[in-house]
Structure formats: structure tokens, C-alpha cells
Amino acid sequence: MSDRPPAVLVVDDDPDILDALRFLFEDEGYRVKTCEKGDYAESLRNENGDLPDLIVLDVLLSGKDGRAICQMLKSQKETRHIPIVMISAHPDAEHSSKAVGADAFVAKPFAIDDLLNTVAGLLDSRSGT
């Protein structure tokens, strides 16, 4: 495991949520990349060509379904190991998120500590700590 802080990719179509989550995760010491409207393919890798350590993905994106993105990422050998936390205010989203392979679900509006604990837990389990 590298000494670098974990990299988190946040995908949401609400710029205010992207900004809030960027500041929240950066304040916790994570490296953060944000992406709007599900244009994740171009944004998945960082400037060094590395994949994120974890993805926070909104279920309902403008013109795209985050569950389809999650399912696609979980079906590919290169990305299936990346934990995905899906977020949504939709009442049925938790069940459908788990059905497509999401590692966790956090309902909007979420408590900041719930989201941070979920992310930290998934990253800790991935690193074996």
C-alpha cells in the first residue's frame, strides 16, 4: 500500500454536492476528483493514469443512471475491485444499488459522519487494516 492518501472520485450532477463533498473529503486528507453528469469514463483515471481507490456515485444523474455505471464498473476486471458508495434521495435506490453491485449505500440527505464512516470502512477493508 502506498503512503499517498486514498483517491476518491465523486460523481454527481449537482455542482453544490460536488463542491461540498470535495471539501469534506479533502478536509479528511483524501485526494479528490469530481465529475458531473456521469462522464466517468474520461474522468475515472487521475492525471497520473491511476484509478480511484473509491467512487462515490449518485444513483440518478442527468441523462444517465448511476446504477448502470456501477454495474458496468463492477463487470470489468480492471475496475471491479474499486468500492462504490451510491448516494440518492430516491426511496427504492438502496435495494437497486445493492442489486447492481454497489458496496454501500448512503441516503440523501446524509449525515456527514455516516458518509465518512462508510468511506473509511470500505477503504480500511480494502487495504486490509
C-alpha positions in Angstrom: 0.0 0.0 0.0 1.3 3.4 -0.9 2.0 6.3 1.5 -0.3 8.5 -0.6 -3.7 9.3 0.8 -6.6 7.4 -0.9 -8.1 8.8 -4.0 -11.8 9.3 -4.1 -13.8 10.0 -7.2 -17.2 11.8 -6.6 -19.8 11.6 -9.5 -22.9 13.7 -9.1 -24.8 16.1 -11.4 -25.3 18.7 -8.6 -22.3 21.1 -8.5 -23.2 22.1 -4.9 -22.9 18.5 -3.8 -19.7 18.0 -5.7 -18.2 21.1 -4.1 -19.4 20.1 -0.6 -18.1 16.5 -0.9 -14.8 17.7 -2.4 -14.2 20.0 0.6 -15.4 17.3 3.0 -13.1 14.6 1.7 -10.1 16.9 1.2 -10.5 18.0 4.8 -10.2 14.3 5.8 -7.0 14.0 3.9 -8.3 12.2 0.7 -7.2 13.1 -2.8 -10.4 14.1 -4.5 -11.6 14.2 -8.1 -15.1 15.2 -9.1 -17.1 14.6 -12.2 -20.5 15.8 -13.3 -23.2 14.1 -15.4 -21.8 10.6 -15.3 -18.9 11.4 -17.7 -16.9 9.0 -15.6 -15.1 7.2 -18.4 -13.0 10.3 -19.2 -12.6 11.1 -15.5 -12.0 7.7 -14.0 -8.2 7.9 -14.1 -6.4 10.8 -12.5 -3.6 12.9 -14.1 -1.1 10.1 -13.4 -3.3 7.5 -15.0 -4.2 5.9 -11.7 -7.7 4.5 -10.9 -9.5 5.9 -7.8 -9.4 3.9 -4.6 -13.1 4.5 -4.1 -16.1 6.0 -6.0 -19.0 7.9 -4.6 -21.7 7.7 -7.2 -25.1 9.4 -7.4 -27.9 7.0 -8.5 -29.8 9.5 -10.7 -27.6 11.5 -12.9 -28.7 13.9 -15.7 -29.3 11.6 -18.7 -27.6 8.6 -17.1 -28.3 6.0 -14.4 -25.6 5.6 -11.8 -26.8 2.0 -11.3 -25.9 1.2 -14.9 -22.5 2.9 -14.4 -21.9 0.9 -11.2 -22.9 -2.4 -12.9 -20.6 -1.7 -15.8 -17.6 -0.9 -13.5 -18.3 -4.0 -11.4 -18.4 -6.2 -14.5 -14.9 -5.1 -15.7 -11.8 -6.8 -14.4 -9.9 -3.6 -14.2 -12.4 -1.8 -12.0 -14.5 -4.4 -10.2 -12.2 -4.1 -7.1 -13.0 -0.4 -6.6 -15.5 0.1 -3.8 -18.5 2.1 -4.9 -20.7 4.0 -2.5 -24.0 5.0 -4.1 -25.9 8.0 -2.8 -29.6 9.0 -3.5 -32.7 10.5 -2.1 -34.9 8.0 -4.1 -36.7 5.7 -1.7 -36.0 2.5 -3.7 -32.4 3.3 -4.5 -30.8 1.3 -1.8 -32.2 -2.0 -2.9 -31.5 -1.4 -6.6 -28.0 -0.1 -5.8 -27.1 -3.3 -4.0 -28.6 -5.3 -6.9 -26.0 -3.9 -9.3 -23.0 -4.5 -7.1 -22.6 -1.3 -5.0 -20.6 -1.9 -1.9 -22.6 0.6 0.2 -25.5 3.0 0.0 -25.9 6.3 1.8 -29.3 8.1 1.6 -29.5 11.8 0.8 -29.7 14.0 2.8 -26.9 12.1 4.6 -25.2 12.8 7.9 -21.6 13.7 7.1 -20.3 11.2 9.7 -22.3 8.4 8.1 -20.7 9.1 4.7 -17.2 9.5 6.1 -17.5 6.3 8.2 -18.8 4.3 5.3 -16.0 5.5 3.0 -13.3 4.9 5.7 -14.7 1.5 6.4 -14.5 0.4 2.8 -11.0 1.8 2.3 -9.8 0.1 5.5 -11.3 -3.2 4.5 -9.7 -2.9 1.0 -6.3 -2.1 2.5 -6.5 -4.9 5.0 -6.2 -2.7 8.0 
